[in-house]
């Protein structure tokens, strides 16, 4: 299973001649046919040219395991996680973290590691789904289809467990109001910043707000 994931990761990357992806592909090709010396030569070049490459680190871990250096592989796995947080906006290879965690599970046979791998996979799938639903919301709004947009908002909010950014909260507020889903619109209103509420007031000819428990918002769009 891990081998299949790695192959998909490598094959789905795009590359021009002499780029990082070319080196990574060559390294994995050598590794897959047990040309370990060639793989190590490529690893040296990766280390020199792209020392922060997640794929390069993963290849190094696999080569160490292939040669029976499990202790060093475990150390490299720990370093990969400690040097880059999968949830950081600066991490451009969360899939590598997941594969590394699965490798760690096999090496250490730890129940806690398996639980963490399961959590990481679910979180990444949720993030992909949220990106998909946000794109759907934008498309439905552009196509003047608030009913479909509201259903996409429902799915996004469910995956996010209500923890929304201001941009998505604004969009969902508008589509819920447009569909006369006043209770859902009120929930979005409560998440909006003061500045964004003021922006909405400028877009509509009437905004009536009652704050506190049981508060409501009613908007009538300008003609």
Secondary structure, 3 states (H helix, E strand, C coil): CHHHHHHHHHHCCCCCCCCHHHHHHHHHHHHHCCCHHHHHHHHHHHHHHCCCCHHHHHHHHHHHHHCCCHHHHHHHHHHHHHHCCCCCCCCCCHHHHHHHHHHHHHHHCCHHHHHHHHHHHHHHHHHHHHHHHHHHHHHHHHCCCHHHHHHHHHHHHHHHCCCCCHHHHHHHHHHHHHCCCHHHHHHHHHHCCHHHHHHHHHHEEEEEECCCCCCCEEEEECC
